[in-house]
Amino acid sequence: MLHVEHRFAALIQAFSPAPSLGGKLIYLGELNAEARAWMVAANIAGAASLAASADSAARKQALRDGIADFLVTDLDEALRILKNEIRKRETVAVCVAAEPQAVEREMEERGVTPDLLPRTGLGAVPAHPAPLTWSAASAPAQWLPRLDALALASVGEDAVAQRWLRLAPRYLGRLAQNVRVLRCEIAAAEQFILRARTAVESGEIGVEVKFVLNGQEIHLRPPQPR
């Protein structure tokens, strides 16, 4: 999950100060593990993304995991989908069933120029502190959304953090079932932890919550019944 968050931050930084990459096309090349992480980050950031793979199993797995929205057989079909969604500034992820080199040659012949190719390198990630992570000791499906709401209330008008909190659980899928991560200013992180502490101590959140901030673990435990 942290590697996806890092890539999300890098994408947002590349187009700063926009909190969303709607209308941008990111080309990822071969749909390997690295490209999957970039595709998830692009989905969360609101971009359109394109990958290619001759590996049927890899393509189908990306579709099952909710990483790719469309599996297509050629670049023509991919471009029809991408142009429509980019025009509407909607998020979409497309994978072409072909070798990346063949797709790239055809893109060059057609004059298709992506807005970003992450494999060429990006600038440094914004200098926030180490990401804040949190988890619930049990029943995460019940308690993590409540904690997420407290996190949203704590980040204020930080549109990038708001976008990550709202969309990351959806696109991360199984990776976000038991833990969350957020890159934010230290004041927002401390405010979130304080809100969570109040909720746990009052019984509003009835499970132990663990935070990790700058390598320090913070455990919030509900009061024991007398």
MONOR-V267651 format. One record per helix or strand. SS is the DSSP state (h for helix, s for strand). FROM is the first residue (numbers start at 1). LEN is the number of residues. If there is no record, write none. Layout:
<<SS	FROM	LEN> <SS	FROM	LEN>>
This chain:
<<h	2	13> <s	25	6> <h	33	13> <s	48	5> <h	56	9> <s	70	3> <h	75	13> <s	92	5> <h	100	11> <s	116	1> <h	118	3> <s	132	5> <h	140	15> <h	159	18> <s	180	3> <h	186	17> <s	209	5> <s	216	5>>
